[in-house]
Amino acid sequence: MTSRPSPTAAPSGDAARRSDIQPSARKVLLAAPRGYCAGVDRAVIAVEKALEQYGAPVYVRHEIVHNKYVVKTLEKKGAIFVDETEEVPEGNIVIFSAHGVAPVVHEEAKRGKLATIDATCPLVTKVHKEAVRFANEDYDILLIGHEGHEEVIGTSGEAPDHITLVDGPDDVANVEVRDPDKVVWLSQTTLSVDETMETVDALKGRFPNLLSPPSDDICYATQNRQTAVKVMGAEADLVIVVGSKNSSNSVRLVEVALGAGARDAHLVDYAEEIDESWLEGVGTVGVTSGASVPEILVHGVLDWLAQRGYEDVETVTAAQESIAFSLPKELRRDLRAEARAAGGTAED
C-alpha cells in the first residue's frame, strides 16, 4: 500500500465542522485496479478512431459502454447512438458495443447495407463461442446473468434453443433441462464473483453432473476490481463507487463493498451527486470506479473529498493489470466505400 502525502492546506469550513472526526483521522482509500478495463478501452478508442478515419456521423448500436460521461463525450465528437440497427440510414457505419450482439443483429446490418465495426469485448466473444460450441454438442446451457442486460441478450442469441437464463440463486428452482447429465453453465462477464458461485453451487445441488466452462467467464477486470473493494471495504466507513446505474459491474461493486463490511456505500456518476450527509461520522472513505469509468471522474471525487478535509489518499492495490486488446480489424479498411458498394457489409 502506497500513500500520497497530505497537503498542508487547512481543512475547509465543511470539514472543520466535522468535530467528531479529527482531521488527522480523515483519509481516502483508493482502489487499484479501478476504471477502464481493456475491453472498454478498446471499444471507446474504436469509436474515436472511426470518427477520425471516416468522419461524422458514425452510428453506435446502444451505448458503446455503460457510462453517461463517455456517451455524452462521444456524442459531442459526432457519434450517434441508436437503439436498433434499423435506425441507421443505408450506406452508413454502425459500431456494435462492447457488450456484444446476437447473430440476428449482424443479419440486420447486412440487410440494411451497413458497414459494421464489431467492438465486442474479446472476453464476451469467448463466451459467445462457448455457447455455440456447447449448443453444437447438444448441451442445455444455463446462462447465469441478469435478464434484459445487453450482454445476456447477445449471448442468448447465439443459441436460443439451448440457453436458459438463470437470474441468481433464487431462480435455480425454476430451471428445467432435457437431460440432467448434459448441462453446462456459462455466465455474464460482469457479475459478482460471489453471487455467481452461489448460483453455481445451487445449480450443482440440482444437477450434480453440471459441467463448468473451460475457463472462468467472469472477466479478469471484474474480479480484480471486486477483490480491491473487498480489501478496501473492510477498512472503510463509506465507499463511493463511480459509475452509472446501468453499469452491471459498477452496481456489483456497491454490493461487494457492503458485503465486505463497509458501513455505507453509494454509486455516483459525478462528484456533484455525493450527499454531504454521507460523511457524517466518517473517518475513512473508500473510492473506486466501474470498468467503464474514465479516470477524470475519479479525480473529480477525490478533489471533492479533499475540499472537505479528506486529503490523505492511500492506494489499495489488489492486482496489476497489463492486458490490452488490438482494435477491431475493420478499422484497417475503407468501410464507407464498402458500405456504398452493391449491398455488401464491411465484415470479413
Beta strands, then each sheet from edge to edge (+ up, - down):
strand 1: 2-4
strand 2: 27-32
strand 3: 58-61
strand 4: 79-82
strand 5: 93-96
strand 6: 115-118
strand 7: 140-144
strand 8: 163-166
strand 9: 183-187
strand 10: 238-242
strand 11: 264-268
strand 12: 284-289
strand 13: 312-317
sheet 1: 1+ 13- 2- 12- 10- 11-
sheet 2: 4+ 3+ 5+ 6+
sheet 3: 8+ 7+ 9+
end
